[in-house]
Amino acid sequence: MSDPPLEPAPEADEPRPPRPLIERIGLGLIAMVMAAAFGGVAVAAWIGGEGFLAVMGAVGCLMTAWVGGITVLRG
């Protein structure tokens, strides 16, 4: 038996349509809440003497805030 012929991949050069403003604002607000949660974990861990967990929480906070900002500003 022979395998069916493979179809070519769809073109990735087509630009994506921009997200509506309300959707970008909503996603940004969700990212802010999640970043605050990660920041709270980082602060609580630091106060509790858990350095590694504090660093991981701070990294999560920064990454979430960064992606949220990109989502809002990308357009």
N, C-alpha and C positions, 0 to 999 in steps of 0.2 A: 504494500500500500504506500502511496506517496502522500506527503504532507500537502495541505492546501497552500497555494501561493500566499506569501506575506503581503499585506497591504502597506503602502508607504505611510509613514507617520504624518499626522496633520502638520501643517505649517505653523511654526512657532513665531514667525516674524510679524504676525498680525498683532497690533497693539490692543491691549485690553481697554474696554470702555471705562471711563472714570466712574467711581462710586458716587452715588448721590451724597450731598452734603450732610443730610440727616443721618445717613448710615455711617459716614466717617466720624461724625460727632458722637454717635452712640458707641461705636467701637473704641473711640478715644476715652470715653467715660468708663467703659468696662476695663480698659487697660489701666486707667488711673486707680480704680478700686483694687485690681489685682496687684499693681505695684505697691500700693499702700499696705496690702496684706503681706507681701514679701518683705517690705521695709519693717513692718511690725515684728515679723519673725526674726529679722536680723537684729533689731534692737533688743528684743526679749532674750535672744540667744547670747548676745554680747553681755547683757546684764547678768545672765546666768552663768557666764564663764565658758560658754561653748563657742570657741573661736571659729572652728571650721563651719559650724552651722550658721554663725553670724555672717561669715564671708559668703557662703552659698546663698543666704537670704538676700544679702546686698547685691550680689551679682544678678539674681533673679529679678530684684526690684529695678535695677538699671536696664536690664535687657527688655523687660516688659514696658518700661517707660519709653525706651528707644523705639521699639516696634510700634507702640501706640502713637508716638509722635510722627513716625513715618506714615502710618495709616492716615492720620488726619491731614498731613501736609502734602501727600502724594497727589491727591486730586483725582 
